[in-house]
Amino acid sequence: MDEATGVVASVVTQQLETMLTAGNYDAVKLLLEPVQPVDIAEAIGSLPRTLQALAFRLLNKDEAIEVYEYLDPTVQQSLLERLRSGEVLELVEEMSPDDRVRLFDELPAKVVRRLLAELSPAERRVTAQLLGYEAETAGRLMTTEFIDLKEFHSAAQALTIVRRRARDTETIYSLYVTDGQRHLTGILSLRDLVTADPDDRVGDVMTRDVVSVGTDTDQEEVARAIQRYDFLAVPVVDREQRLVGIVTVDDVIDVIEQEATRDIYAAGAVQAGDEDDYFQSNLFTVARRRVVWLAVLVVANGFTTQVIAMNGGVLKDVVLLAAFIPLLIGTGGNVGAQSSTVVIRGLSTQRIQALGPVQAVAREAIAGALLGLLMLVLVVPFAWFQAGPDGALVGTAVGISLMAITTLAATAGAALPLLFNRMGLDPALMSAPFITTATDVAGVFIYLRTAHWLLQHLPPAA
């Protein structure tokens, strides 16, 4: 949401709450009349719970259904509890099938069964069909409200069909052509239909090369297809290539936001829920989501402590070596986090496929070595100067270790997400905190073992 939209919703919320508290309901209707449904939904969601149902009841029927579909799931559930049974049933009955399924996914199973039983037979059948598909697939995401035509229809007949069914359809900009068994045979845009000669057959003006997805296609793949081909909607077919629904671009935007949120949470070593509900969760749930990875990282960091303890003799001989441990492990962690971030993002957008996994890892390894070399020019003279009599030892140890650590960190940061992706796991699990912790252990080991070797081979300071 941009700044201008946020200001509109904020102003509407303030005025709406004042009018509702004063009981000035006619003024509320006048206030909301020119406001977009999405802004009304945000304004209602920002009201105290006691006023949400009251504001919602002041909307006319058609507007209420559209506004309800934009509300956050928690607000939707709250309204269901506060509205009368008849109002709830009418609201759920008139929702588009895909939005109704998303609502049902958030409700308790007992409530879903009751609402399903009260739906009309046609809406119950469609809803049960969509609920039967796996979560986060095209089948679960699609809507069954689309316009399909036949090849033998003339352009004039097709336009008549579009006009008749437009109000009950999610989008009319993409029209689909099916045969007698509902197999998808072609597609044409509304522009192609409008510009065609009235006597032209649909089969002559349609495009037969149709891009479609299956009902079991992952929602991320659906989003990529719509992005790749600049679609407003993509058709969904079953295993027999029969057209069963479409996924529209507005639903894909929600998917992109959801998947991006999960990747960001995973990159920060936070277990995300099924929704971006982090800020609505109680503190115990927040702590539970974060403690698992933190516990793993604490255990992993214990290895760093163990490595330092095992090389305590070196630190006793040259105490100043300890001063550069934070610098080295911090640098390694930062380089590893950068590499893992760009690789995970490349996997998400599929841009990395053109390069290939081996070349991607090699590229990051070389970049890590170059970064180490550039930083070496700055750090080694400083270390040499600070160490005084032990300058040769400390400077050389820091320089060698810095090159090795940045190269290793960049390689690990690139390779581990690619390995997880190859194993069929979420590459985002190789989060920045995990890479940082792993490079901490390796970096301390490399640094202290390098110093130990140099201590044995360099001539003693005068």
SULGIWO-V122087 format. One record per pair of residues at least 24 apart in sequence whose ideal C-beta (glycine too) atoms are under 10 Angstrom apart, sorted by the first residue. I is the first residue (numbers start at 1). GAP is how many residues later the second one is. If there is no record, write none. Layout:
# SULGIWO-V122087
I_GAP + I_GAP
This chain:
# SULGIWO-V122087
1_37 + 1_38 + 1_41 + 5_31 + 5_33 + 5_34 + 5_37 + 6_33 + 6_36 + 8_27 + 8_28 + 8_30 + 8_31 + 8_34 + 8_35 + 9_26 + 9_27 + 9_29 + 9_30 + 9_31 + 9_32 + 9_33 + 9_34 + 9_35 + 9_36 + 9_37 + 10_29 + 10_32 + 10_33 + 10_36 + 11_24 + 11_28 + 11_32 + 12_24 + 12_27 + 12_28 + 12_30 + 12_31 + 12_32 + 12_34 + 13_26 + 13_27 + 13_29 + 13_30 + 13_31 + 13_32 + 13_33 + 13_34 + 13_42 + 14_29 + 14_32 + 15_28 + 16_24 + 16_27 + 16_28 + 16_30 + 16_31 + 16_35 + 16_39 + 16_42 + 17_26 + 17_29 + 17_30 + 17_31 + 17_34 + 17_38 + 19_32 + 19_36 + 19_39 + 20_27 + 20_28 + 20_30 + 20_31 + 20_32 + 20_34 + 20_35 + 20_38 + 21_27 + 21_29 + 21_30 + 21_33 + 23_31 + 25_29 + 25_30 + 25_32 + 25_33 + 26_32 + 28_26 + 28_27 + 28_30 + 28_31 + 29_29 + 29_30 + 29_31 + 31_27 + 32_26 + 32_27 + 32_28 + 32_31 + 32_35 + 33_27 + 33_30 + 35_28 + 35_32 + 36_30 + 36_31 + 36_34 + 37_25 + 37_26 + 37_27 + 37_28 + 37_29 + 37_30 + 37_31 + 37_32 + 37_33 + 37_34 + 38_28 + 38_29 + 38_31 + 38_32 + 38_33 + 39_28 + 39_31 + 40_24 + 40_26 + 40_27 + 40_30 + 40_31 + 41_25 + 41_26 + 41_27 + 41_28 + 41_29 + 41_30 + 41_31 + 41_34 + 41_35 + 42_25 + 42_28 + 42_29 + 42_30 + 42_33 + 43_24 + 44_24 + 44_26 + 44_27 + 44_28 + 44_31 + 44_35 + 45_25 + 45_26 + 45_27 + 45_29 + 45_30 + 45_31 + 45_33 + 46_29 + 47_28 + 49_25 + 49_26 + 49_29 + 49_30 + 49_32 + 49_33 + 50_32 + 52_26 + 52_27 + 52_30 + 53_25 + 53_26 + 53_27 + 53_28 + 53_29 + 53_30 + 53_31 + 53_34 + 54_28 + 55_24 + 56_26 + 56_27 + 56_31 + 56_35 + 57_25 + 57_26 + 57_27 + 57_30 + 61_26 + 61_29 + 61_30 + 61_33 + 62_32 + 64_26 + 64_27 + 64_30 + 65_25 + 65_26 + 65_27 + 65_28 + 65_29 + 65_30 + 65_31 + 65_34 + 66_28 + 66_29 + 66_30 + 66_33 + 68_24 + 68_26 + 68_27 + 68_31 + 68_35 + 69_25 + 69_26 + 69_27 + 69_29 + 69_30 + 69_31 + 69_33 + 69_34 + 70_29 + 71_32 + 72_34 + 72_203 + 72_204 + 72_205 + 72_208 + 73_29 + 73_30 + 73_32 + 73_33 + 73_34 + 73_202 + 73_204 + 73_207 + 74_32 + 74_201 + 74_203 + 74_206 + 76_26 + 76_27 + 76_30 + 76_31 + 77_26 + 77_29 + 77_30 + 77_31 + 77_34 + 80_26 + 80_27 + 80_31 + 80_35 + 81_30 + 85_29 + 85_33 + 86_32 + 88_26 + 88_27 + 88_30 + 89_25 + 89_26 + 89_29 + 89_30 + 89_31 + 92_24 + 92_26 + 92_27 + 92_31 + 92_35 + 93_25 + 93_26 + 93_27 + 93_29 + 93_30 + 93_31 + 94_29 + 95_28 + 95_32 + 96_30 + 96_47 + 96_48 + 96_49 + 96_72 + 96_73 + 96_74 + 96_152 + 96_155 + 97_26 + 97_29 + 97_30 + 97_32 + 97_33 + 97_34 + 97_45 + 97_46 + 97_47 + 97_48 + 97_73 + 97_148 + 98_28 + 98_29 + 98_32 + 98_42 + 98_43 + 98_44 + 98_45 + 98_46 + 98_47 + 98_72 + 98_147 + 98_148 + 98_149 + 98_150 + 98_152 + 98_153 + 99_44 + 99_71 + 99_152 + 100_26 + 100_27 + 100_30 + 100_31 + 100_43 + 101_25 + 101_26 + 101_27 + 101_28 + 101_29 + 101_30 + 101_32 + 101_34 + 101_38 + 101_39 + 101_40 + 101_41 + 101_42 + 102_28 + 102_38 + 102_39 + 102_149 + 102_152 + 104_26 + 104_27 + 105_26 + 105_30 + 105_35 + 105_169 + 105_170 + 106_168 + 106_169 + 106_171 + 126_119 + 129_86 + 129_115 + 129_116 + 130_85 + 130_114 + 130_115 + 132_83 + 133_82 + 133_83 + 133_103 + 133_111 + 133_112 + 134_81 + 134_82 + 134_84 + 135_84 + 135_139 + 136_82 + 136_83 + 136_84 + 136_86 + 136_119 + 136_122 + 136_123 + 136_138 + 137_76 + 137_77 + 137_78 + 137_79 + 137_80 + 137_81 + 137_82 + 137_84 + 137_85 + 137_99 + 138_74 + 138_75 + 138_76 + 138_77 + 138_78 + 138_79 + 138_80 + 138_81 + 138_83 + 138_84 + 138_87 + 138_96 + 138_97 + 138_98 + 138_99 + 138_106 + 138_107 + 138_108 + 138_109 + 138_113 + 139_74 + 139_75 + 139_76 + 139_77 + 139_78 + 139_80 + 139_97 + 139_99 + 139_105 + 139_106 + 139_108 + 140_75 + 140_76 + 140_79 + 140_107 + 141_72 + 141_74 + 141_76 + 141_77 + 141_78 + 141_81 + 141_82 + 141_95 + 141_104 + 141_105 + 141_106 + 141_107 + 141_110 + 141_111 + 141_113 + 141_114 + 142_28 + 142_71 + 142_73 + 142_80 + 142_91 + 142_92 + 142_93 + 142_94 + 142_102 + 142_103 + 142_104 + 142_105 + 142_106 + 142_109 + 143_26 + 143_27 + 143_28 + 143_90 + 143_93 + 143_102 + 143_103 + 143_104 + 143_105 + 143_108 + 144_26 + 144_92 + 144_99 + 144_100 + 144_101 + 144_102 + 145_24 + 145_25 + 145_26 + 145_100 + 145_101 + 145_103 + 146_24 + 146_25 + 146_26 + 146_28 + 146_29 + 146_30 + 146_87 + 146_89 + 146_90 + 146_97 + 146_98 + 146_99 + 146_100 + 146_102 + 147_24 + 147_25 + 147_26 + 147_27 + 147_28 + 147_29 + 147_43 + 147_99 + 148_27 + 148_28 + 148_29 + 148_30 + 148_34 + 148_36 + 148_87 + 148_95 + 148_98 + 149_26 + 149_27 + 149_28 + 149_29 + 149_37 + 149_38 + 149_39 + 149_44 + 149_53 + 149_54 + 149_57 + 150_27 + 150_28 + 150_29 + 150_30 + 150_35 + 150_51 + 150_52 + 150_53 + 151_26 + 151_27 + 151_28 + 151_34 + 151_35 + 151_50 + 151_51 + 151_52 + 151_53 + 151_55 + 151_57 + 152_49 + 152_50 + 152_51 + 153_24 + 153_40 + 153_47 + 153_48 + 153_49 + 153_50 + 154_42 + 154_43 + 154_44 + 154_45 + 154_46 + 154_47 + 154_48 + 154_50 + 155_33 + 155_37 + 155_38 + 155_39 + 155_40 + 155_41 + 155_42 + 155_43 + 155_44 + 155_45 + 155_46 + 155_47 + 155_49 + 155_50 + 156_37 + 156_40 + 156_41 + 156_42 + 156_43 + 156_44 + 157_41 + 157_44 + 157_45 + 158_30 + 158_32 + 158_35 + 158_36 + 158_38 + 158_40 + 158_42 + 158_43 + 158_44 + 158_47 + 158_48 + 159_31 + 159_34 + 159_35 + 159_37 + 159_39 + 161_41 + 162_28 + 162_31 + 162_32 + 166_24 + 169_77 + 170_63 + 170_75 + 170_76 + 170_77 + 170_78 + 170_80 + 170_81 + 171_61 + 171_62 + 171_75 + 171_77 + 171_78 + 171_79 + 173_58 + 173_59 + 173_60 + 173_75 + 174_57 + 174_58 + 174_59 + 174_60 + 174_61 + 174_72 + 174_74 + 175_27 + 175_31 + 176_30 + 176_34 + 176_36 + 176_57 + 176_59 + 176_67 + 176_70 + 177_25 + 177_26 + 177_28 + 177_29 + 177_30 + 177_31 + 177_33 + 177_66 + 178_57 + 178_59 + 178_63 + 178_64 + 178_65 + 179_63 + 179_64 + 181_59 + 181_60 + 181_61 + 182_55 + 182_56 + 182_58 + 182_59 + 182_60 + 182_61 + 182_62 + 183_54 + 183_55 + 183_57 + 183_58 + 183_59 + 183_60 + 184_26 + 184_28 + 184_51 + 184_52 + 184_53 + 184_57 + 184_58 + 184_59 + 184_60 + 185_25 + 185_56 + 185_58 + 186_24 + 187_24 + 187_25 + 187_44 + 187_46 + 187_47 + 187_48 + 187_56 + 189_43 + 210_24 + 210_25 + 210_27 + 210_31 + 210_33 + 211_24 + 212_24 + 212_25 + 212_29 + 212_31 + 212_34 + 213_24 + 213_33 + 213_34 + 214_24 + 214_25 + 214_27 + 214_30 + 215_24 + 215_29 + 215_30 + 217_30 + 218_37 + 218_41 + 219_28 + 219_32 + 219_33 + 219_35 + 219_36 + 219_37 + 219_39 + 219_40 + 220_32 + 220_35 + 220_36 + 220_38 + 220_39 + 220_128 + 220_130 + 221_129 + 222_25 + 222_29 + 222_30 + 222_33 + 223_24 + 223_26 + 223_28 + 223_29 + 223_30 + 223_31 + 223_32 + 223_33 + 223_35 + 223_36 + 224_28 + 224_32 + 224_124 + 224_125 + 224_126 + 225_27 + 226_25 + 226_26 + 226_27 + 226_29 + 226_30 + 227_25 + 227_29 + 227_122 + 228_122 + 256_92 + 259_89 + 259_169 + 260_88 + 262_164 + 262_166 + 263_81 + 263_82 + 263_84 + 263_85 + 263_163 + 263_164 + 263_165 + 263_168 + 264_164 + 264_167 + 265_24 + 265_25 + 265_163 + 265_166 + 266_27 + 266_78 + 266_160 + 266_161 + 266_162 + 266_163 + 266_164 + 266_165 + 266_166 + 266_168 + 267_70 + 267_73 + 267_74 + 267_77 + 267_78 + 267_161 + 267_162 + 267_163 + 267_164 + 267_165 + 267_166 + 267_167 + 267_168 + 268_25 + 268_160 + 268_163 + 268_164 + 268_165 + 269_24 + 269_25 + 269_27 + 269_28 + 269_160 + 269_162 + 269_163 + 269_164 + 269_165 + 269_167 + 269_168 + 270_24 + 270_161 + 270_163 + 272_156 + 293_136 + 293_138 + 293_140 + 293_141 + 293_144 + 294_139 + 296_137 + 296_138 + 296_141 + 297_134 + 297_136 + 297_137 + 297_139 + 297_140 + 297_141 + 297_143 + 298_139 + 299_138 + 300_133 + 300_134 + 300_136 + 300_137 + 300_138 + 300_140 + 300_141 + 301_135 + 301_136 + 301_139 + 301_140 + 302_139 + 303_134 + 303_135 + 303_137 + 303_138 + 303_139 + 303_141 + 303_142 + 304_25 + 304_133 + 304_136 + 304_137 + 304_138 + 304_139 + 304_140 + 304_141 + 305_136 + 305_139 + 306_135 + 306_138 + 306_139 + 307_133 + 307_134 + 307_135 + 307_136 + 307_137 + 307_138 + 307_139 + 307_140 + 307_141 + 307_142 + 308_136 + 308_137 + 308_139 + 308_140 + 310_135 + 310_138 + 310_139 + 311_133 + 311_134 + 311_136 + 311_137 + 311_138 + 311_140 + 311_141 + 312_136 + 313_135 + 313_139 + 313_142 + 314_79 + 314_83 + 314_133 + 314_134 + 314_135 + 314_136 + 314_137 + 314_138 + 314_139 + 314_140 + 314_141 + 315_133 + 315_136 + 315_137 + 317_73 + 317_76 + 317_134 + 317_135 + 317_138 + 318_69 + 318_71 + 318_72 + 318_75 + 318_76 + 318_79 + 318_133 + 318_136 + 318_137 + 318_143 + 319_71 + 320_63 + 320_66 + 320_67 + 320_68 + 320_69 + 320_70 + 320_71 + 320_73 + 320_74 + 321_62 + 321_66 + 321_69 + 321_72 + 321_73 + 321_76 + 321_77 + 321_126 + 321_127 + 321_129 + 321_130 + 321_131 + 321_134 + 322_126 + 323_60 + 323_63 + 323_64 + 323_71 + 323_75 + 324_55 + 324_58 + 324_59 + 324_62 + 324_63 + 324_70 + 324_71 + 324_73 + 324_74 + 324_77 + 324_78 + 324_123 + 324_127 + 325_76 + 325_115 + 325_118 + 325_119 + 325_122 + 325_123 + 326_114 + 327_48 + 327_52 + 327_55 + 327_56 + 327_71 + 327_74 + 327_75 + 327_120 + 328_51 + 328_69 + 328_70 + 328_73 + 328_74 + 328_76 + 328_77 + 328_78 + 328_111 + 328_112 + 328_115 + 328_116 + 328_118 + 328_119 + 329_72 + 329_76 + 329_80 + 329_107 + 329_108 + 329_110 + 329_111 + 329_112 + 329_113 + 329_114 + 329_115 + 329_118 + 330_106 + 330_109 + 330_110 + 330_113 + 331_40 + 331_41 + 331_44 + 331_48 + 331_70 + 331_71 + 331_74 + 331_75 + 331_78 + 331_108 + 331_112 + 332_36 + 332_40 + 332_69 + 332_70 + 332_72 + 332_73 + 332_74 + 332_75 + 332_76 + 332_77 + 332_78 + 332_80 + 332_81 + 332_103 + 332_104 + 332_106 + 332_107 + 332_108 + 332_109 + 332_110 + 332_111 + 332_112 + 332_114 + 332_115 + 333_72 + 333_76 + 333_80 + 333_99 + 333_100 + 333_102 + 333_103 + 333_104 + 333_105 + 333_106 + 333_107 + 333_110 + 334_37 + 334_72 + 334_75 + 334_79 + 334_98 + 334_101 + 334_102 + 334_105 + 335_29 + 335_32 + 335_33 + 335_36 + 335_37 + 335_40 + 335_70 + 335_71 + 335_72 + 335_73 + 335_74 + 335_75 + 335_76 + 335_77 + 335_78 + 335_100 + 335_101 + 335_104 + 336_28 + 336_32 + 336_69 + 336_70 + 336_72 + 336_73 + 336_74 + 336_75 + 336_76 + 336_77 + 336_78 + 336_80 + 336_94 + 336_96 + 336_98 + 336_99 + 336_100 + 336_101 + 336_102 + 336_103 + 336_104 + 336_106 + 336_107 + 337_72 + 337_76 + 337_94 + 337_95 + 337_96 + 337_97 + 337_98 + 337_99 + 337_102 + 338_26 + 338_29 + 338_30 + 338_33 + 338_71 + 338_72 + 338_75 + 338_76 + 338_94 + 338_97 + 339_24 + 339_25 + 339_26 + 339_28 + 339_29 + 339_32 + 339_67 + 339_70 + 339_71 + 339_72 + 339_73 + 339_74 + 339_75 + 339_76 + 339_77 + 339_78 + 339_93 + 339_96 + 340_24 + 340_69 + 340_70 + 340_72 + 340_73 + 340_74 + 340_75 + 340_76 + 340_77 + 340_78 + 340_87 + 340_88 + 340_90 + 340_91 + 340_92 + 340_94 + 340_95 + 340_96 + 341_72 + 341_76 + 341_87 + 341_90 + 341_91 + 341_94 + 342_25 + 342_71 + 342_72 + 342_75 + 343_70 + 343_71 + 343_72 + 343_73 + 343_74 + 343_75 + 343_78 + 343_84 + 343_87 + 344_69 + 344_70 + 344_72 + 344_73 + 344_74 + 344_76 + 344_77 + 344_82 + 344_83 + 344_84 + 344_85 + 344_86 + 344_87 + 344_88 + 345_72 + 345_82 + 345_83 + 346_68 + 346_71 + 346_72 + 346_81 + 347_70 + 347_71 + 347_73 + 347_74 + 347_79 + 347_80 + 347_81 + 348_73 + 348_79 + 348_80 + 352_62 + 352_65 + 352_66 + 352_69 + 356_62 + 357_57 + 357_58 + 357_60 + 357_61 + 357_62 + 357_64 + 357_65 + 358_57 + 358_60 + 360_54 + 360_55 + 360_57 + 360_58 + 361_49 + 361_50 + 361_51 + 361_52 + 361_53 + 361_54 + 361_55 + 361_57 + 361_58 + 362_49 + 362_52 + 363_47 + 363_51 + 364_43 + 364_45 + 364_46 + 364_47 + 364_48 + 364_49 + 364_50 + 364_51 + 365_41 + 365_42 + 365_43 + 365_44 + 365_45 + 365_46 + 365_47 + 365_48 + 365_49 + 365_50 + 366_41 + 366_44 + 366_45 + 367_39 + 367_40 + 367_43 + 367_44 + 367_47 + 368_35 + 368_36 + 368_37 + 368_38 + 368_39 + 368_40 + 368_41 + 368_42 + 368_43 + 368_44 + 368_45 + 368_46 + 369_34 + 369_35 + 369_37 + 369_38 + 369_39 + 369_41 + 369_42 + 370_33 + 370_36 + 370_37 + 370_40 + 371_31 + 371_32 + 371_35 + 371_36 + 371_38 + 371_39 + 372_27 + 372_28 + 372_29 + 372_30 + 372_31 + 372_32 + 372_33 + 372_34 + 372_35 + 372_36 + 372_37 + 372_38 + 373_26 + 373_29 + 373_30 + 373_33 + 373_34 + 374_32 + 375_24 + 375_27 + 375_28 + 375_31 + 376_24 + 376_25 + 376_26 + 376_27 + 376_30 + 378_24 + 387_74 + 388_73 + 389_71 + 389_72 + 389_73 + 390_61 + 390_65 + 390_68 + 390_70 + 390_71 + 391_70 + 392_62 + 392_66 + 392_67 + 392_69 + 393_58 + 393_61 + 393_62 + 393_64 + 393_65 + 393_66 + 393_67 + 393_68 + 394_57 + 394_60 + 396_54 + 396_55 + 396_58 + 396_62 + 397_49 + 397_50 + 397_51 + 397_52 + 397_53 + 397_54 + 397_55 + 397_56 + 397_57 + 397_58 + 397_61 + 398_49 + 398_52 + 398_53 + 399_51 + 400_46 + 400_47 + 400_50 + 400_51 + 400_53 + 400_54 + 401_42 + 401_43 + 401_44 + 401_45 + 401_46 + 401_47 + 401_48 + 401_49 + 401_50 + 402_41 + 402_44 + 402_45 + 403_43 + 404_38 + 404_39 + 404_42 + 404_43 + 404_46 + 405_34 + 405_35 + 405_37 + 405_38 + 405_39 + 405_40 + 405_41 + 405_42 + 406_33 + 406_37 + 408_30 + 408_31 + 408_34 + 408_35 + 408_38 + 409_26 + 409_27 + 409_29 + 409_30 + 409_31 + 409_33 + 409_34 + 410_29 + 412_26 + 412_27 + 412_30 + 413_25 + 413_26
